[in-house]
Amino acid sequence: MTRAGPGLPVEVTNPDNVAMRLLRPILLSLMGSAAITGCSSTNPSAVEQARLTAAMQRWASNGGPNYRLELSWVCGECLPSWTHPLRILVEGGQVTAVVDLTTGASIAPNERTLTIAGLFGYIQRAVDEPAYRLVVEYHQTLGYPISVAVDHSATAVDDEGGFQVSSVELLP
């Protein structure tokens, strides 16, 4: 290759060689980044634990013991009624009333009618396992979990689960 001025190509005799010379610094940079990321001492569980702890602190500072939340569960193998959206009333940190929003019926509190603390516990169990895949989104200000998707095992079928919180209303 002949150059005119500092670093400006004018004539290319082997375009493949030029392309490799131009790409080499980029590829080396990417490979270095991948090697550094791959050797990182921060594991996914530690990162998710830190996110969970920060969210719990935000909820403790900005939430309260009285609120209404709307919650929907998602699961691979569960009864269709388990995926109905629920309106859950929490007073003094305890579930006091639940309405199935699909049927309009009041239902007794059960294992799917969790408080925000219970939802944090669900996430904590997934972190502690550790789950094969855990994806969590938290409310930026209040800290409560907005959506959670858990795949407990890479090899199991229909073990996925999670929930979606569509609204939280703080009450006096």
Residue frames relative to the residue before (quaternion, step in Angstrom):
aa qw qx qy qz dx dy dz
M 1.0000 0.0000 0.0000 0.0000 0.00 0.00 0.00
T 0.2361 -0.7404 0.6132 0.1416 3.56 -1.06 0.78
R 0.1799 -0.7953 0.5726 0.0852 3.56 -0.94 0.84
A 0.1680 -0.7430 0.6374 0.1155 3.54 -1.14 0.65
G 0.8031 0.0886 -0.1000 0.5806 3.54 -0.34 1.17
P 0.6896 -0.5040 0.3217 0.4085 3.56 -1.23 0.26
G 0.8850 -0.0124 -0.0327 0.4643 3.55 -0.58 1.23
L 0.5807 0.5836 -0.3931 0.4095 3.63 1.16 0.22
P 0.2953 -0.7716 0.5306 0.1894 3.61 -0.50 1.12
V 0.1759 -0.7760 0.5978 0.0973 3.52 -1.09 0.79
E 0.8013 0.0860 -0.0110 0.5919 3.54 0.90 -0.90
V 0.1540 -0.7889 0.5903 0.0739 3.56 -0.86 0.92
T 0.1971 -0.7956 0.5633 0.1043 3.55 -0.71 1.09
N 0.7854 0.1036 -0.0625 0.6071 3.61 1.11 -0.56
P 0.2524 -0.8213 0.4886 0.1517 3.61 0.04 1.25
D 0.6094 0.5521 -0.3678 0.4343 3.63 1.05 -0.63
N 0.6507 0.5169 -0.3071 0.4637 3.55 0.98 -0.85
V 0.6410 0.5188 -0.3186 0.4673 3.59 1.00 -0.79
A 0.6457 0.5194 -0.3228 0.4573 3.57 0.92 -0.89
M 0.6640 0.4942 -0.3140 0.4651 3.58 0.92 -0.85
R 0.6402 0.5183 -0.3325 0.4593 3.59 0.98 -0.76
L 0.6741 0.4814 -0.2993 0.4735 3.57 1.01 -0.76
L 0.7111 0.4597 -0.2576 0.4655 3.59 1.00 -0.80
R 0.5313 0.6740 -0.4044 0.3162 3.61 1.09 -0.65
P 0.6903 0.4600 -0.3264 0.4531 3.68 0.70 -0.84
I 0.6340 0.5229 -0.3350 0.4609 3.57 1.05 -0.74
L 0.6757 0.4929 -0.2948 0.4621 3.58 0.88 -0.96
L 0.6519 0.5063 -0.3216 0.4639 3.59 0.92 -0.82
S 0.6305 0.5293 -0.3283 0.4632 3.57 1.03 -0.77
L 0.6729 0.4877 -0.2960 0.4708 3.58 0.92 -0.91
M 0.6536 0.5040 -0.3211 0.4645 3.58 0.96 -0.80
G 0.6365 0.5195 -0.3290 0.4655 3.57 1.02 -0.71
S 0.6452 0.5108 -0.3177 0.4710 3.57 0.99 -0.80
A 0.6543 0.5039 -0.3175 0.4661 3.57 0.97 -0.83
A 0.6510 0.5109 -0.3248 0.4579 3.58 0.97 -0.78
I 0.6521 0.4988 -0.3175 0.4745 3.58 0.96 -0.81
T 0.6581 0.4972 -0.3117 0.4718 3.59 0.91 -0.87
G 0.6706 0.5109 -0.3007 0.4459 3.57 0.92 -0.87
C 0.7223 0.4151 -0.2448 0.4960 3.58 1.09 -0.60
S 0.3722 0.7525 -0.4756 0.2625 3.56 1.22 0.11
S 0.4107 -0.7141 0.5118 0.2439 3.57 -1.05 0.75
T 0.5720 0.5745 -0.3897 0.4368 3.61 1.23 -0.09
N 0.1661 -0.7939 0.5768 0.0971 3.57 -0.57 1.11
P 0.6756 -0.5185 0.3292 0.4079 3.59 -1.18 0.47
S 0.6316 0.5344 -0.3453 0.4430 3.62 0.99 -0.73
A 0.6501 0.5116 -0.3207 0.4612 3.59 0.98 -0.80
V 0.6431 0.5108 -0.3201 0.4723 3.57 1.00 -0.80
E 0.6852 0.4724 -0.2903 0.4723 3.59 0.87 -0.94
Q 0.6130 0.5401 -0.3500 0.4583 3.60 1.07 -0.66
A 0.6483 0.5105 -0.3148 0.4689 3.58 0.98 -0.83
R 0.6470 0.5091 -0.3168 0.4710 3.60 0.99 -0.82
L 0.6517 0.5149 -0.3074 0.4644 3.58 0.98 -0.89
T 0.6578 0.5121 -0.3088 0.4580 3.58 0.89 -0.92
A 0.6549 0.5021 -0.3100 0.4721 3.60 0.95 -0.87
A 0.6535 0.5062 -0.3172 0.4648 3.61 0.97 -0.83
M 0.6445 0.5182 -0.3192 0.4628 3.58 0.97 -0.83
Q 0.6383 0.5154 -0.3197 0.4739 3.58 1.04 -0.74
R 0.6371 0.5101 -0.3321 0.4729 3.60 1.01 -0.77
W 0.6508 0.5020 -0.3209 0.4706 3.59 0.97 -0.82
A 0.6455 0.5232 -0.3213 0.4542 3.60 0.94 -0.85
S 0.7102 0.4525 -0.2536 0.4760 3.60 1.04 -0.76
N 0.8246 0.2834 -0.0977 0.4797 3.58 0.94 -0.87
G 0.6167 0.5478 -0.3428 0.4495 3.59 1.23 -0.33
G 0.2305 -0.7635 0.5734 0.1873 3.54 -1.05 -0.72
P 0.6240 -0.5733 0.3851 0.3656 3.58 -1.28 0.19
N 0.7314 0.3578 -0.2056 0.5429 3.59 1.27 -0.34
Y 0.2949 0.7398 -0.5559 0.2381 3.55 -0.65 1.15
R 0.2971 -0.6934 0.6228 0.2074 3.49 -1.41 0.21
L 0.0004 0.8053 -0.5929 0.0021 3.56 -0.87 0.88
E 0.2596 -0.7179 0.6214 0.1763 3.52 -1.27 0.53
L 0.0355 -0.8230 0.5582 -0.0991 3.50 -0.66 1.28
S 0.0441 -0.7654 0.6418 0.0198 3.56 -1.07 0.85
W 0.2819 -0.7507 0.5776 0.1527 3.55 -0.97 0.93
V 0.1542 -0.7377 0.6509 0.0917 3.53 -1.25 0.62
C 0.1459 0.7948 -0.5794 0.1065 3.58 -0.82 0.92
G 0.5870 -0.6171 0.4118 0.3240 3.53 -1.18 0.66
E 0.8076 0.0418 0.0111 0.5881 3.57 0.86 -0.93
C 0.3878 0.6873 -0.5355 0.3010 3.55 0.04 1.25
L 0.6420 -0.5133 0.3912 0.4139 3.53 -1.24 0.33
P 0.5985 -0.5845 0.3981 0.3765 3.62 -1.01 0.69
S 0.6326 0.5469 -0.3463 0.4253 3.61 0.99 -0.73
W 0.5980 0.5764 -0.3638 0.4217 3.61 1.17 -0.46
T 0.6870 0.4644 -0.2898 0.4778 3.59 1.18 -0.37
H 0.4241 0.6917 -0.4787 0.3354 3.60 1.26 0.06
P 0.4789 -0.6448 0.4993 0.3249 3.59 -1.01 0.72
L 0.1922 -0.7834 0.5869 0.0692 3.53 -1.09 0.86
R 0.2121 -0.7068 0.6525 0.1723 3.54 -1.20 0.62
I 0.0848 -0.8191 0.5668 -0.0249 3.55 -0.54 1.26
L 0.1975 -0.7596 0.6117 0.0993 3.56 -0.86 1.04
V 0.0833 -0.7847 0.6142 0.0044 3.55 -0.81 1.10
E 0.0119 0.7805 -0.6229 0.0512 3.56 -0.81 1.08
G 0.8346 0.0445 -0.0786 0.5434 3.53 -0.77 1.06
G 0.6822 -0.5024 0.2774 0.4531 3.58 1.13 0.66
Q 0.6759 0.4620 -0.2867 0.4975 3.61 1.29 0.04
V 0.4888 -0.6291 0.5129 0.3199 3.58 -1.11 0.70
T 0.0867 -0.8256 0.5573 0.0166 3.57 -0.69 1.12
A 0.7999 0.0133 -0.0076 0.6000 3.61 1.17 -0.40
V 0.0551 -0.7850 0.6170 0.0049 3.54 -1.14 0.77
V 0.0666 -0.7727 0.6305 0.0310 3.55 -1.02 0.88
D 0.3540 -0.6818 0.6027 0.2157 3.54 -1.00 0.95
L 0.3257 -0.7963 0.4786 0.1757 3.60 -0.40 1.19
T 0.5936 0.5539 -0.3735 0.4487 3.61 1.20 -0.26
T 0.7885 0.3019 -0.1498 0.5144 3.56 0.89 -0.96
G 0.4119 -0.7102 0.4685 0.3263 3.59 1.19 -0.50
A 0.5327 0.6522 -0.3911 0.3714 3.57 1.29 -0.04
S 0.4321 -0.6347 0.5693 0.2937 3.53 -1.21 0.63
I 0.0775 -0.7910 0.6055 0.0412 3.56 -1.00 0.80
A 0.5514 -0.5995 0.4651 0.3468 3.54 -1.21 0.51
P 0.5652 -0.5734 0.4511 0.3852 3.60 -1.06 0.62
N 0.0418 0.7907 -0.6072 0.0660 3.56 -1.03 0.84
E 0.7878 -0.3615 0.2236 0.4457 3.59 -1.30 -0.17
R 0.7053 0.4220 -0.2879 0.4915 3.64 1.15 -0.22
T 0.6223 0.5113 -0.3466 0.4808 3.61 1.25 0.00
L 0.0863 0.8528 -0.5021 0.1147 3.52 0.48 1.28
T 0.4657 -0.6066 0.5650 0.3098 3.50 -1.34 0.44
I 0.6788 -0.4264 0.3586 0.4784 3.60 -1.25 0.01
A 0.6245 0.5280 -0.3405 0.4640 3.61 0.98 -0.79
G 0.6488 0.5147 -0.3096 0.4672 3.59 1.01 -0.78
L 0.6341 0.5143 -0.3237 0.4781 3.58 1.07 -0.73
F 0.6169 0.5160 -0.3392 0.4880 3.58 1.06 -0.74
G 0.6352 0.5350 -0.3240 0.4532 3.60 1.03 -0.77
Y 0.6082 0.5484 -0.3338 0.4669 3.57 1.07 -0.78
I 0.6681 0.4810 -0.2889 0.4887 3.59 0.95 -0.92
Q 0.6347 0.5430 -0.3334 0.4372 3.59 0.93 -0.87
R 0.6403 0.5175 -0.3287 0.4627 3.61 0.95 -0.81
A 0.6507 0.5077 -0.3143 0.4691 3.61 0.99 -0.80
V 0.6358 0.5058 -0.3260 0.4834 3.60 1.06 -0.73
D 0.6908 0.5058 -0.2809 0.4336 3.58 0.90 -0.94
E 0.5449 0.6563 -0.4040 0.3303 3.64 1.04 -0.67
P 0.3248 0.5899 -0.2167 -0.7068 1.95 1.14 -2.12
A 0.5457 -0.6028 0.4785 0.3316 3.53 -1.18 0.65
Y 0.6057 -0.5559 0.4312 0.3718 3.56 -1.22 0.57
R 0.7903 -0.0269 0.0559 0.6096 3.58 0.96 -0.92
L 0.0367 0.7798 -0.6218 0.0630 3.55 -0.90 0.98
V 0.0042 0.7822 -0.6210 0.0500 3.55 -0.71 1.14
V 0.0258 0.8137 -0.5746 0.0844 3.56 -0.60 1.19
E 0.1023 -0.7488 0.6512 0.0690 3.54 -1.10 0.80
Y 0.1604 -0.7950 0.5824 0.0562 3.56 -0.88 1.02
H 0.5382 -0.5764 0.4972 0.3617 3.56 -1.22 0.54
Q 0.5091 -0.7001 0.4116 0.2851 3.57 -0.75 1.06
T 0.7605 0.3785 -0.2081 0.4848 3.59 0.89 -0.86
L 0.7858 0.3481 -0.1787 0.4791 3.56 0.70 -1.09
G 0.4413 -0.7474 0.4104 0.2797 3.59 1.19 -0.40
Y 0.5170 0.6462 -0.4432 0.3447 3.63 1.13 -0.29
P 0.5385 -0.6228 0.4455 0.3517 3.60 -1.12 0.55
I 0.3045 -0.7529 0.5623 0.1554 3.56 -0.89 1.00
S 0.7931 -0.0902 0.0754 0.5976 3.55 0.93 -0.87
V 0.0600 -0.7785 0.6248 -0.0029 3.51 -1.14 0.80
A 0.0124 -0.7586 0.6514 -0.0034 3.54 -1.02 0.90
V 0.0340 -0.8028 0.5943 -0.0338 3.57 -0.75 1.10
D 0.0559 -0.7242 0.6860 0.0415 3.52 -1.05 0.90
H 0.3080 -0.8151 0.4649 0.1569 3.55 -0.26 1.27
S 0.8180 0.0911 -0.0115 0.5679 3.59 1.04 -0.69
A 0.4879 -0.6686 0.4812 0.2887 3.56 -1.02 0.81
T 0.7550 0.4101 -0.2094 0.4668 3.59 1.08 -0.63
A 0.6157 0.5573 -0.3583 0.4267 3.61 1.15 -0.38
V 0.3363 -0.7187 0.5756 0.1976 3.54 -1.19 0.66
D 0.8577 0.1121 -0.1088 0.4899 3.57 -1.05 0.86
D 0.4466 0.6634 -0.4894 0.3476 3.59 1.01 0.73
E 0.4402 0.7051 -0.4462 0.3316 3.56 1.30 0.05
G 0.0881 0.7858 -0.6091 0.0606 3.53 -1.16 0.61
G 0.1858 0.7821 -0.5858 0.1033 3.50 -1.29 0.00
F 0.2669 -0.7535 0.5758 0.1719 3.50 -1.30 -0.23
Q 0.2374 -0.7227 0.6325 0.1462 3.50 -1.41 0.28
V 0.1631 -0.7481 0.6352 0.1009 3.56 -0.88 0.96
S 0.2219 -0.8194 0.5181 0.1044 3.57 -0.44 1.22
S 0.8090 -0.0631 0.0163 0.5842 3.59 1.15 -0.40
V 0.0763 -0.7353 0.6700 0.0680 3.51 -1.32 0.54
E 0.0654 -0.7816 0.6203 0.0053 3.54 -0.84 1.04
L 0.3116 -0.7504 0.5570 0.1719 3.55 -0.60 1.18
L 0.1680 -0.7905 0.5855 0.0637 3.58 -0.95 0.93
P 0.5810 -0.5934 0.4180 0.3682 3.58 -1.18 0.52
